[in-house]
Amino acid sequence: MIIKLFNKIMSPTATMSRAEKRGSTQYLPIFIDRINHSLTSLTYSQANIGLFTGLVCASLIWYRLYPYVNNFDLNAWYGFIFVITILRATLVKIYFNQDNPEPKIKIWRGLFITGSAFGGVCWGLLAIFLMPYVHSSDEVLLLMILAGITAGVVAFIAGLLAAAFAFLITALLPVAFYFIFIKASSDYLTGATVTVYLLFLLMQSTKIHSMLQNGLLLQFELNEAKNQLEQTATHDPLTKVANRHLFNLKLEKAIETAKKTNAKIALLYLDLNKFKSINDIYGHQAGDQVLLVFVERLKTLFKDKDMIARLGGDEFTVTIDNLAQHKNLEAIADDVYRVLETPVSINNVKLDVRASLGVSIYPTDGTDTETLLRVADSKMYSAKRALSN
């Protein structure tokens, strides 16, 4: 039951308001894992500050109480908190030494929550090992230190809400229980105060966790919107390959690089034959499907760094940055014709799709984008006319 509660608390949408959920419906499903990972990494990155502070406070308590408190109990408590702190610090170090902890993020979250629970137990044991034997003035000191430690937890590990809950409950609930039920002259007011303080910290942890996850969600949404705008500005909406604008930018950049390295660039200009007839007879939807199949077949022939672009309609280009790393152009052309030999099946109709191809080479046929494109276009139309004759 507790594990199920923690899992519910750990959900990125658990503390999100209804309005925020409605506003984020478009993006939230694809961001859940990223939010989990970001919150986990954030919590791990801040953990050592809290661990160091806690160990310093524990050392001060040990120094203050050593003269008159049972040394075995005091040393046992301090030894326990020291070992747990070292183990938790080691866990943090191992986490950041991982090349990619994201695939096992649930395990890392679970380990941190477990460590937080043990850390809370260390401070909760104050009520059992130390408070029954200290003076009233030192009792106040212990309560003040405990209040500071638990308040810090809210700031440092609220990114993992279940971890914050585990620490706060195991640290403060035993203290409240001690004052109400175990202390010789029960101090109900102090016990009630500790309980109210615990509830306040739980609510604050929930609020901070909600602010963190909503801030991350907003950041991811803005980045996604930016990426979509960039994609729209530089890529063809149908085939998702580069559009004319990106083609020009990339080719100009490739030419600048080729000038410095004396490399050759090949520009392939392709045009589908009788594509207009396909649109007229079978409709534009069928034409779109043909274009998609055509692009997917082209992708099987060229490397990722070779840019495929759609200039418009059924006109495509392929830019090969370093021609020396490829087979000869005749072989490339043969491969293009070969992948188009298989008919394209659209709505159970097999369409015979062919393409005409023209090639220009930098610097032989031109030294700028416009010239290379014009030469390749001219050669492509010459090939198309020869085919029609």
TIFI-358291 format. One record per residue (C-alpha): residue number from 1; x, y, z. Coordinates in Angstrom, 3 decimals, m for minus. Example, Ala and Ser with C-alpha at 12.3 -4.5 7.8 and 13.67 -1.06 7.14 Angstrom:
% TIFI-358291
rec n:1, c1:12.300, c2:m4.500, c3:7.800;
rec n:2, c1:13.670, c2:m1.060, c3:7.140;
***
This chain:
% TIFI-358291
rec n:1, c1:0.000, c2:0.000, c3:0.000;
rec n:2, c1:2.817, c2:2.419, c3:0.903;
rec n:3, c1:4.652, c2:1.629, c3:m2.345;
rec n:4, c1:1.476, c2:2.308, c3:m4.345;
rec n:5, c1:1.050, c2:5.621, c3:m2.515;
rec n:6, c1:4.644, c2:6.592, c3:m3.270;
rec n:7, c1:4.210, c2:5.667, c3:m6.937;
rec n:8, c1:1.140, c2:7.875, c3:m7.111;
rec n:9, c1:3.010, c2:10.728, c3:m5.459;
rec n:10, c1:5.941, c2:10.231, c3:m7.861;
rec n:11, c1:3.732, c2:10.649, c3:m10.928;
rec n:12, c1:4.500, c2:13.921, c3:m12.750;
rec n:13, c1:0.774, c2:14.632, c3:m13.053;
rec n:14, c1:m0.108, c2:13.818, c3:m9.447;
rec n:15, c1:0.035, c2:17.380, c3:m8.148;
rec n:16, c1:m0.826, c2:19.229, c3:m11.347;
rec n:17, c1:m3.955, c2:21.331, c3:m11.264;
rec n:18, c1:m6.869, c2:20.483, c3:m13.505;
rec n:19, c1:m6.371, c2:23.657, c3:m15.533;
rec n:20, c1:m2.697, c2:22.851, c3:m16.033;
rec n:21, c1:m3.548, c2:19.314, c3:m17.113;
rec n:22, c1:m6.032, c2:20.601, c3:m19.669;
rec n:23, c1:m3.537, c2:23.107, c3:m21.004;
rec n:24, c1:m0.826, c2:20.464, c3:m21.341;
rec n:25, c1:m2.851, c2:17.682, c3:m22.912;
rec n:26, c1:m1.067, c2:18.004, c3:m26.238;
rec n:27, c1:2.428, c2:17.563, c3:m24.837;
rec n:28, c1:2.218, c2:15.833, c3:m21.447;
rec n:29, c1:2.270, c2:12.172, c3:m22.600;
rec n:30, c1:5.576, c2:12.594, c3:m24.437;
rec n:31, c1:7.120, c2:14.551, c3:m21.554;
rec n:32, c1:6.369, c2:12.251, c3:m18.613;
rec n:33, c1:9.635, c2:10.306, c3:m18.901;
rec n:34, c1:11.652, c2:13.472, c3:m19.464;
rec n:35, c1:10.083, c2:15.117, c3:m16.400;
rec n:36, c1:10.827, c2:12.023, c3:m14.312;
rec n:37, c1:14.433, c2:12.000, c3:m15.434;
rec n:38, c1:14.925, c2:15.737, c3:m14.933;
rec n:39, c1:13.415, c2:15.738, c3:m11.445;
rec n:40, c1:15.483, c2:12.718, c3:m10.453;
rec n:41, c1:18.721, c2:14.273, c3:m11.729;
rec n:42, c1:17.882, c2:17.566, c3:m10.016;
rec n:43, c1:17.291, c2:15.791, c3:m6.702;
rec n:44, c1:20.477, c2:13.756, c3:m6.953;
rec n:45, c1:22.488, c2:16.888, c3:m7.818;
rec n:46, c1:21.321, c2:18.629, c3:m4.616;
rec n:47, c1:21.545, c2:15.620, c3:m2.320;
rec n:48, c1:25.159, c2:16.037, c3:m1.195;
rec n:49, c1:24.477, c2:19.512, c3:0.216;
rec n:50, c1:21.764, c2:18.118, c3:2.477;
rec n:51, c1:23.864, c2:15.074, c3:3.406;
rec n:52, c1:26.845, c2:17.213, c3:4.397;
rec n:53, c1:24.674, c2:19.601, c3:6.414;
rec n:54, c1:22.982, c2:16.704, c3:8.177;
rec n:55, c1:26.300, c2:15.105, c3:9.115;
rec n:56, c1:27.608, c2:18.417, c3:10.476;
rec n:57, c1:24.474, c2:18.827, c3:12.602;
rec n:58, c1:24.759, c2:15.250, c3:13.845;
rec n:59, c1:28.400, c2:15.910, c3:14.801;
rec n:60, c1:27.377, c2:19.007, c3:16.760;
rec n:61, c1:24.740, c2:16.995, c3:18.609;
rec n:62, c1:27.292, c2:14.286, c3:19.408;
rec n:63, c1:29.760, c2:16.902, c3:20.717;
rec n:64, c1:27.092, c2:18.635, c3:22.801;
rec n:65, c1:25.635, c2:15.533, c3:24.424;
rec n:66, c1:28.754, c2:13.391, c3:24.828;
rec n:67, c1:29.628, c2:14.593, c3:28.386;
rec n:68, c1:26.407, c2:13.420, c3:30.033;
rec n:69, c1:24.392, c2:11.142, c3:27.730;
rec n:70, c1:24.927, c2:7.373, c3:27.637;
rec n:71, c1:27.936, c2:7.065, c3:25.359;
rec n:72, c1:26.870, c2:3.740, c3:23.868;
rec n:73, c1:23.486, c2:5.081, c3:22.760;
rec n:74, c1:24.999, c2:8.318, c3:21.495;
rec n:75, c1:27.786, c2:6.543, c3:19.578;
rec n:76, c1:25.352, c2:3.987, c3:18.170;
rec n:77, c1:23.089, c2:6.770, c3:16.900;
rec n:78, c1:25.977, c2:8.787, c3:15.457;
rec n:79, c1:27.536, c2:5.683, c3:13.886;
rec n:80, c1:24.233, c2:4.776, c3:12.238;
rec n:81, c1:23.709, c2:8.255, c3:10.775;
rec n:82, c1:27.355, c2:8.351, c3:9.614;
rec n:83, c1:27.070, c2:5.015, c3:7.763;
rec n:84, c1:23.736, c2:5.953, c3:6.155;
rec n:85, c1:25.169, c2:9.299, c3:5.027;
rec n:86, c1:28.209, c2:7.636, c3:3.440;
rec n:87, c1:26.003, c2:5.083, c3:1.670;
rec n:88, c1:23.700, c2:7.787, c3:0.316;
rec n:89, c1:26.657, c2:9.907, c3:m0.847;
rec n:90, c1:28.069, c2:6.828, c3:m2.601;
rec n:91, c1:24.734, c2:6.293, c3:m4.321;
rec n:92, c1:24.831, c2:9.877, c3:m5.618;
rec n:93, c1:28.372, c2:9.386, c3:m6.930;
rec n:94, c1:27.432, c2:6.136, c3:m8.701;
rec n:95, c1:24.400, c2:7.807, c3:m10.271;
rec n:96, c1:26.481, c2:10.579, c3:m11.845;
rec n:97, c1:29.135, c2:8.107, c3:m12.990;
rec n:98, c1:26.550, c2:6.381, c3:m15.168;
rec n:99, c1:26.795, c2:7.187, c3:m18.878;
rec n:100, c1:23.027, c2:7.130, c3:m19.211;
rec n:101, c1:20.960, c2:6.452, c3:m16.071;
rec n:102, c1:17.675, c2:7.221, c3:m17.852;
rec n:103, c1:16.781, c2:3.613, c3:m18.880;
rec n:104, c1:16.876, c2:2.577, c3:m15.194;
rec n:105, c1:15.429, c2:5.780, c3:m13.813;
rec n:106, c1:12.740, c2:3.954, c3:m11.816;
rec n:107, c1:15.431, c2:1.964, c3:m10.009;
rec n:108, c1:17.423, c2:5.113, c3:m9.222;
rec n:109, c1:14.289, c2:6.803, c3:m7.929;
rec n:110, c1:13.496, c2:3.810, c3:m5.758;
rec n:111, c1:17.030, c2:3.724, c3:m4.338;
rec n:112, c1:16.914, c2:7.411, c3:m3.483;
rec n:113, c1:13.534, c2:7.050, c3:m1.784;
rec n:114, c1:14.856, c2:4.124, c3:0.244;
rec n:115, c1:17.931, c2:6.127, c3:1.240;
rec n:116, c1:15.734, c2:9.064, c3:2.248;
rec n:117, c1:13.599, c2:6.800, c3:4.425;
rec n:118, c1:16.714, c2:5.503, c3:6.231;
rec n:119, c1:17.963, c2:9.072, c3:6.550;
rec n:120, c1:14.688, c2:10.065, c3:8.178;
rec n:121, c1:14.887, c2:7.071, c3:10.512;
rec n:122, c1:18.318, c2:8.298, c3:11.685;
rec n:123, c1:16.763, c2:11.524, c3:12.916;
rec n:124, c1:13.622, c2:9.849, c3:14.174;
rec n:125, c1:15.824, c2:7.720, c3:16.455;
rec n:126, c1:16.583, c2:10.895, c3:18.415;
rec n:127, c1:13.305, c2:10.294, c3:20.194;
rec n:128, c1:14.400, c2:6.808, c3:21.288;
rec n:129, c1:18.135, c2:7.082, c3:21.980;
rec n:130, c1:18.683, c2:10.656, c3:23.109;
rec n:131, c1:15.657, c2:12.735, c3:24.048;
rec n:132, c1:14.727, c2:10.686, c3:27.137;
rec n:133, c1:18.128, c2:11.544, c3:28.679;
rec n:134, c1:18.755, c2:15.193, c3:27.782;
rec n:135, c1:18.059, c2:18.385, c3:29.698;
rec n:136, c1:15.108, c2:20.512, c3:28.654;
rec n:137, c1:17.437, c2:23.137, c3:27.157;
rec n:138, c1:19.135, c2:20.502, c3:24.996;
rec n:139, c1:15.734, c2:19.109, c3:24.098;
rec n:140, c1:14.903, c2:22.481, c3:22.573;
rec n:141, c1:18.258, c2:22.442, c3:20.753;
rec n:142, c1:17.516, c2:19.006, c3:19.273;
rec n:143, c1:14.093, c2:20.157, c3:18.140;
rec n:144, c1:15.559, c2:23.272, c3:16.488;
rec n:145, c1:18.193, c2:21.240, c3:14.660;
rec n:146, c1:15.564, c2:18.725, c3:13.585;
rec n:147, c1:13.338, c2:21.563, c3:12.343;
rec n:148, c1:16.205, c2:22.967, c3:10.285;
rec n:149, c1:17.114, c2:19.577, c3:8.822;
rec n:150, c1:13.546, c2:18.770, c3:7.792;
rec n:151, c1:12.971, c2:22.256, c3:6.357;
rec n:152, c1:16.090, c2:21.781, c3:4.237;
rec n:153, c1:14.742, c2:18.491, c3:2.950;
rec n:154, c1:11.740, c2:20.301, c3:1.503;
rec n:155, c1:14.065, c2:22.556, c3:m0.471;
rec n:156, c1:16.546, c2:19.913, c3:m1.624;
rec n:157, c1:14.602, c2:16.728, c3:m2.388;
rec n:158, c1:11.030, c2:17.837, c3:m3.092;
rec n:159, c1:11.760, c2:17.006, c3:m6.729;
rec n:160, c1:11.192, c2:13.396, c3:m5.666;
rec n:161, c1:8.048, c2:13.894, c3:m3.632;
rec n:162, c1:7.997, c2:10.335, c3:m2.332;
rec n:163, c1:11.556, c2:10.765, c3:m1.037;
rec n:164, c1:10.599, c2:13.973, c3:0.783;
rec n:165, c1:7.549, c2:12.282, c3:2.306;
rec n:166, c1:9.613, c2:9.260, c3:3.364;
rec n:167, c1:12.219, c2:11.417, c3:5.121;
rec n:168, c1:9.800, c2:13.811, c3:6.818;
rec n:169, c1:7.459, c2:11.138, c3:8.124;
rec n:170, c1:10.184, c2:8.852, c3:9.480;
rec n:171, c1:12.043, c2:11.819, c3:11.026;
rec n:172, c1:9.208, c2:13.742, c3:12.680;
rec n:173, c1:6.474, c2:11.226, c3:13.441;
rec n:174, c1:8.558, c2:9.307, c3:16.064;
rec n:175, c1:9.373, c2:12.621, c3:17.775;
rec n:176, c1:5.702, c2:13.605, c3:17.942;
rec n:177, c1:4.882, c2:10.125, c3:19.229;
rec n:178, c1:7.572, c2:10.446, c3:21.916;
rec n:179, c1:6.229, c2:13.705, c3:23.321;
rec n:180, c1:2.622, c2:12.512, c3:23.360;
rec n:181, c1:2.931, c2:8.880, c3:24.480;
rec n:182, c1:6.415, c2:8.077, c3:25.816;
rec n:183, c1:7.719, c2:11.105, c3:27.717;
rec n:184, c1:7.295, c2:10.681, c3:31.459;
rec n:185, c1:5.197, c2:13.816, c3:31.769;
rec n:186, c1:3.542, c2:13.833, c3:28.387;
rec n:187, c1:3.994, c2:17.095, c3:26.512;
rec n:188, c1:0.899, c2:17.061, c3:24.322;
rec n:189, c1:1.413, c2:20.628, c3:23.126;
rec n:190, c1:4.931, c2:19.923, c3:21.813;
rec n:191, c1:3.770, c2:16.662, c3:20.257;
rec n:192, c1:0.862, c2:18.410, c3:18.545;
rec n:193, c1:3.187, c2:21.195, c3:17.354;
rec n:194, c1:5.581, c2:18.673, c3:15.794;
rec n:195, c1:2.623, c2:16.959, c3:14.115;
rec n:196, c1:1.288, c2:20.216, c3:12.693;
rec n:197, c1:4.804, c2:21.109, c3:11.546;
rec n:198, c1:5.049, c2:17.724, c3:9.789;
rec n:199, c1:1.779, c2:18.316, c3:7.962;
rec n:200, c1:2.932, c2:21.794, c3:6.974;
rec n:201, c1:6.182, c2:20.420, c3:5.524;
rec n:202, c1:4.300, c2:17.726, c3:3.614;
rec n:203, c1:2.075, c2:20.359, c3:2.036;
rec n:204, c1:5.057, c2:22.569, c3:1.229;
rec n:205, c1:6.868, c2:19.624, c3:m0.362;
rec n:206, c1:3.831, c2:18.932, c3:m2.523;
rec n:207, c1:3.602, c2:22.564, c3:m3.573;
rec n:208, c1:7.316, c2:22.843, c3:m4.440;
rec n:209, c1:7.181, c2:19.539, c3:m6.329;
rec n:210, c1:4.225, c2:20.818, c3:m8.330;
rec n:211, c1:6.054, c2:24.056, c3:m9.134;
rec n:212, c1:9.142, c2:22.140, c3:m10.282;
rec n:213, c1:7.285, c2:19.749, c3:m12.551;
rec n:214, c1:5.105, c2:22.486, c3:m14.030;
rec n:215, c1:8.191, c2:24.607, c3:m14.662;
rec n:216, c1:9.831, c2:21.684, c3:m16.463;
rec n:217, c1:6.655, c2:21.007, c3:m18.405;
rec n:218, c1:6.498, c2:24.638, c3:m19.535;
rec n:219, c1:10.154, c2:24.497, c3:m20.571;
rec n:220, c1:9.615, c2:21.299, c3:m22.569;
rec n:221, c1:6.492, c2:22.716, c3:m24.217;
rec n:222, c1:8.342, c2:25.867, c3:m25.268;
rec n:223, c1:11.223, c2:23.804, c3:m26.652;
rec n:224, c1:8.793, c2:21.554, c3:m28.500;
rec n:225, c1:6.973, c2:24.544, c3:m29.969;
rec n:226, c1:10.308, c2:26.038, c3:m31.029;
rec n:227, c1:11.370, c2:22.757, c3:m32.636;
rec n:228, c1:8.081, c2:22.514, c3:m34.485;
rec n:229, c1:8.453, c2:26.065, c3:m35.818;
rec n:230, c1:11.999, c2:25.290, c3:m36.957;
rec n:231, c1:10.809, c2:22.044, c3:m38.536;
rec n:232, c1:8.052, c2:23.885, c3:m40.394;
rec n:233, c1:10.457, c2:26.557, c3:m41.621;
rec n:234, c1:13.124, c2:24.155, c3:m42.890;
rec n:235, c1:11.366, c2:20.899, c3:m43.828;
rec n:236, c1:8.724, c2:19.794, c3:m46.274;
rec n:237, c1:5.474, c2:19.183, c3:m44.346;
rec n:238, c1:4.589, c2:16.031, c3:m46.319;
rec n:239, c1:7.836, c2:14.110, c3:m46.718;
rec n:240, c1:9.696, c2:15.667, c3:m43.742;
rec n:241, c1:12.858, c2:16.075, c3:m45.820;
rec n:242, c1:14.588, c2:19.434, c3:m46.267;
rec n:243, c1:12.703, c2:22.126, c3:m48.145;
rec n:244, c1:14.159, c2:24.571, c3:m50.678;
rec n:245, c1:15.233, c2:27.043, c3:m47.985;
rec n:246, c1:17.248, c2:24.473, c3:m46.032;
rec n:247, c1:18.581, c2:22.991, c3:m49.290;
rec n:248, c1:20.061, c2:26.360, c3:m50.261;
rec n:249, c1:21.591, c2:26.914, c3:m46.823;
rec n:250, c1:23.138, c2:23.435, c3:m46.661;
rec n:251, c1:24.487, c2:23.508, c3:m50.210;
rec n:252, c1:26.064, c2:26.936, c3:m49.666;
rec n:253, c1:27.705, c2:25.655, c3:m46.495;
rec n:254, c1:28.903, c2:22.513, c3:m48.292;
rec n:255, c1:30.430, c2:24.657, c3:m51.064;
rec n:256, c1:32.306, c2:26.767, c3:m48.505;
rec n:257, c1:33.704, c2:23.606, c3:m46.915;
rec n:258, c1:34.600, c2:22.097, c3:m50.297;
rec n:259, c1:36.567, c2:25.225, c3:m51.234;
rec n:260, c1:38.792, c2:24.731, c3:m48.192;
rec n:261, c1:39.257, c2:20.972, c3:m48.628;
rec n:262, c1:39.297, c2:20.751, c3:m52.435;
rec n:263, c1:36.446, c2:18.248, c3:m52.256;
rec n:264, c1:33.859, c2:17.556, c3:m54.928;
rec n:265, c1:30.122, c2:17.887, c3:m54.433;
rec n:266, c1:27.504, c2:16.069, c3:m56.475;
rec n:267, c1:24.016, c2:17.509, c3:m56.867;
rec n:268, c1:21.372, c2:15.074, c3:m58.090;
rec n:269, c1:18.166, c2:16.568, c3:m59.470;
rec n:270, c1:15.226, c2:14.127, c3:m59.706;
rec n:271, c1:11.785, c2:14.518, c3:m61.176;
rec n:272, c1:9.049, c2:11.875, c3:m61.227;
rec n:273, c1:7.782, c2:11.032, c3:m64.695;
rec n:274, c1:4.068, c2:11.419, c3:m65.414;
rec n:275, c1:3.375, c2:12.380, c3:m61.807;
rec n:276, c1:0.659, c2:14.813, c3:m62.889;
rec n:277, c1:m1.234, c2:11.912, c3:m64.452;
rec n:278, c1:m1.224, c2:10.065, c3:m61.138;
rec n:279, c1:m2.746, c2:13.091, c3:m59.405;
rec n:280, c1:m5.338, c2:13.556, c3:m62.152;
rec n:281, c1:m6.419, c2:9.920, c3:m62.318;
rec n:282, c1:m6.071, c2:8.710, c3:m58.723;
rec n:283, c1:m6.244, c2:11.942, c3:m56.758;
rec n:284, c1:m3.775, c2:14.018, c3:m54.805;
rec n:285, c1:m3.885, c2:11.667, c3:m51.826;
rec n:286, c1:m2.532, c2:8.876, c3:m54.012;
rec n:287, c1:0.071, c2:11.280, c3:m55.358;
rec n:288, c1:1.170, c2:12.101, c3:m51.808;
rec n:289, c1:1.564, c2:8.408, c3:m51.022;
rec n:290, c1:3.737, c2:7.965, c3:m54.110;
rec n:291, c1:5.981, c2:10.826, c3:m52.960;
rec n:292, c1:6.321, c2:9.294, c3:m49.499;
rec n:293, c1:7.300, c2:5.919, c3:m50.931;
rec n:294, c1:9.728, c2:7.604, c3:m53.297;
rec n:295, c1:11.463, c2:9.441, c3:m50.433;
rec n:296, c1:11.690, c2:6.332, c3:m48.277;
rec n:297, c1:13.349, c2:4.463, c3:m51.141;
rec n:298, c1:15.808, c2:7.299, c3:m51.654;
rec n:299, c1:16.742, c2:7.165, c3:m47.974;
rec n:300, c1:17.859, c2:3.565, c3:m48.372;
rec n:301, c1:20.477, c2:4.643, c3:m50.931;
rec n:302, c1:22.150, c2:7.568, c3:m49.220;
rec n:303, c1:23.904, c2:8.213, c3:m45.939;
rec n:304, c1:22.401, c2:10.420, c3:m43.243;
rec n:305, c1:24.813, c2:13.234, c3:m44.088;
rec n:306, c1:23.678, c2:13.221, c3:m47.736;
rec n:307, c1:20.798, c2:15.677, c3:m47.817;
rec n:308, c1:17.567, c2:14.788, c3:m49.568;
rec n:309, c1:15.402, c2:17.836, c3:m50.293;
rec n:310, c1:12.042, c2:18.483, c3:m51.908;
rec n:311, c1:12.101, c2:21.671, c3:m53.938;
rec n:312, c1:8.408, c2:21.497, c3:m54.750;
rec n:313, c1:5.840, c2:19.251, c3:m56.422;
rec n:314, c1:7.651, c2:16.106, c3:m57.590;
rec n:315, c1:11.100, c2:17.706, c3:m57.816;
rec n:316, c1:13.780, c2:16.439, c3:m55.433;
rec n:317, c1:17.499, c2:16.905, c3:m54.973;
rec n:318, c1:20.190, c2:14.889, c3:m53.238;
rec n:319, c1:23.356, c2:16.683, c3:m52.170;
rec n:320, c1:26.439, c2:14.489, c3:m51.766;
rec n:321, c1:28.997, c2:16.546, c3:m49.821;
rec n:322, c1:32.094, c2:14.423, c3:m50.411;
rec n:323, c1:31.804, c2:12.618, c3:m53.713;
rec n:324, c1:35.114, c2:10.790, c3:m53.211;
rec n:325, c1:33.562, c2:8.704, c3:m50.433;
rec n:326, c1:30.809, c2:7.383, c3:m52.735;
rec n:327, c1:30.711, c2:5.031, c3:m55.670;
rec n:328, c1:30.807, c2:6.576, c3:m59.160;
rec n:329, c1:27.866, c2:8.604, c3:m60.368;
rec n:330, c1:26.789, c2:6.013, c3:m62.932;
rec n:331, c1:26.393, c2:3.461, c3:m60.147;
rec n:332, c1:24.440, c2:5.972, c3:m58.050;
rec n:333, c1:22.079, c2:6.660, c3:m60.952;
rec n:334, c1:21.640, c2:2.936, c3:m61.550;
rec n:335, c1:20.740, c2:2.472, c3:m57.869;
rec n:336, c1:18.135, c2:5.227, c3:m58.073;
rec n:337, c1:16.522, c2:3.660, c3:m61.134;
rec n:338, c1:16.717, c2:0.214, c3:m59.530;
rec n:339, c1:14.819, c2:1.120, c3:m56.350;
rec n:340, c1:12.075, c2:2.586, c3:m58.522;
rec n:341, c1:11.619, c2:m0.565, c3:m60.550;
rec n:342, c1:9.215, c2:m2.005, c3:m58.003;
rec n:343, c1:5.713, c2:m0.596, c3:m58.627;
rec n:344, c1:4.131, c2:1.480, c3:m55.881;
rec n:345, c1:0.924, c2:m0.061, c3:m54.544;
rec n:346, c1:m1.731, c2:2.541, c3:m53.679;
rec n:347, c1:m5.226, c2:1.358, c3:m52.690;
rec n:348, c1:m4.538, c2:m2.050, c3:m54.275;
rec n:349, c1:m3.500, c2:m0.349, c3:m57.515;
rec n:350, c1:0.082, c2:m0.879, c3:m58.670;
rec n:351, c1:1.554, c2:2.276, c3:m60.147;
rec n:352, c1:4.658, c2:2.187, c3:m62.290;
rec n:353, c1:6.736, c2:5.143, c3:m61.091;
rec n:354, c1:9.899, c2:6.262, c3:m62.827;
rec n:355, c1:12.153, c2:9.282, c3:m62.413;
rec n:356, c1:14.457, c2:11.359, c3:m64.579;
rec n:357, c1:17.830, c2:12.282, c3:m63.146;
rec n:358, c1:20.284, c2:15.081, c3:m63.811;
rec n:359, c1:23.640, c2:15.598, c3:m62.096;
rec n:360, c1:25.942, c2:18.577, c3:m61.631;
rec n:361, c1:29.311, c2:18.543, c3:m59.906;
rec n:362, c1:31.143, c2:21.209, c3:m57.964;
rec n:363, c1:33.439, c2:22.737, c3:m59.126;
rec n:364, c1:33.304, c2:21.287, c3:m62.660;
rec n:365, c1:29.773, c2:22.477, c3:m63.517;
rec n:366, c1:29.623, c2:25.495, c3:m61.245;
rec n:367, c1:30.860, c2:27.097, c3:m58.056;
rec n:368, c1:27.620, c2:28.418, c3:m56.603;
rec n:369, c1:24.218, c2:27.041, c3:m55.676;
rec n:370, c1:22.264, c2:28.687, c3:m58.480;
rec n:371, c1:24.591, c2:27.444, c3:m61.207;
rec n:372, c1:24.789, c2:23.895, c3:m59.898;
rec n:373, c1:21.016, c2:23.722, c3:m59.603;
rec n:374, c1:20.480, c2:25.121, c3:m63.098;
rec n:375, c1:22.924, c2:22.648, c3:m64.703;
rec n:376, c1:21.431, c2:19.661, c3:m62.872;
rec n:377, c1:17.925, c2:20.809, c3:m63.784;
rec n:378, c1:18.906, c2:21.144, c3:m67.448;
rec n:379, c1:20.438, c2:17.676, c3:m67.550;
rec n:380, c1:17.382, c2:16.216, c3:m65.845;
rec n:381, c1:15.031, c2:17.685, c3:m68.480;
rec n:382, c1:17.314, c2:16.433, c3:m71.246;
rec n:383, c1:17.014, c2:12.952, c3:m69.783;
rec n:384, c1:13.239, c2:13.322, c3:m69.533;
rec n:385, c1:12.945, c2:14.409, c3:m73.198;
rec n:386, c1:15.173, c2:11.510, c3:m74.302;
rec n:387, c1:12.951, c2:9.112, c3:m72.389;
rec n:388, c1:9.749, c2:10.483, c3:m73.945;
rec n:389, c1:11.252, c2:10.146, c3:m77.415;
***
